[in-house]
Amino acid sequence: MASWLAEKSEAICESLAAAAQELNSVESTPEVRQRLLNDLHGALYNATKIVEYAYDTELVAWTPFEAQKILDQGPDGVKAFMLRIKEYSDEQVFVPFPRTDA
């Protein structure tokens, strides 16, 4: 179950980051853009918490600012977040992820 939850929640983060990045290329009013970004932020906040839970990092790798980092950095933000999560995970739900010191 943990591997399924990790896989699905990570995919949600990736999809939300892509949607946020795509939003930058769509014409909209500032109010509409802000509402959409607020909705994406809320969804990413929850999704990153689920990822953290699936990998059982005991909140070592997660902060309340992860969602905003991902909104700001897009897919690269998801990659950085997942690298931290997988480094601190007690659960080996996937093949070990490369460490930053490697």
Buried (B, 14 or more C-beta within 10 A) or exposed (E): EBEEBBBEBBEBBBEBBEBBBEBEEEEEEEEEBEEBBEEBBEBBBBBBBBBBBBBBBEEEBBBEEBBBBBBEBBBEBBEBBBBBBBBBBEEEBBEEBEEEEE
